[in-house]
Amino acid sequence: MGALAKAGSRGKHLTDAMKRKPHTLCLLLLLSAALVLGAAAEPALGEGIRPIKRSKRAIKEDLRYAAKMAEQGLWREALFRWERVLRQRSDDARILNNIAVAREVTGDLEGAREAYELALAIEKSSWIDSNFRLFLRAQEQHRHFESGGIAPRPLDGSPLDGDGDGDGNE
């Protein structure tokens, strides 16, 4: 008996089984449809990662670790942790502010602007507003410099060089 004949006999047995138990076929079709629909529906939150309910302790650990990483200049790790916390606390303006700062430092300026704007939409905080204004000012100075203007000064107004004359030479 050839391979084709064997495959045909297996198909016949499957067909006979489906005739005896039609609910099995319906169940298989429903499961297949659910898998297809589930794979097609991406969650809107966080790059295809579904939020998993995490304990308050785990969230606090992430917040502490993120702050520690930011203090050490490891902004991408801090950003990862804050974004993970944001999946649980999407209305926390402080977390959004931290994400904005981390995105700004890592060069994601559009993402930083978006996070600042979301944070301010949630909470009209003077310190978030202050951070956003500093961000906007830095962006304006950068655009001015890029367009051939005078080199930007640091946000505190001090000269960019050590001798105080602003010529770039110390």
Buried (B, 14 or more C-beta within 10 A) or exposed (E): EEEEEEEEEEEEEEEEEBEEEEEEBEEEEEEEEEEEEEEEEEEEEEEEEEEEEBEEEBBEBBBEBBBEBBEEEBBEBBBBBBBBBBBBEBEBBBBBBBBBBBBBBBEBBEBBBBBBEBBBEBBEBEEBBEBBEEBEEBBEBEEEEEEEEEEBEEEEEEBEEEEEEEEEEE
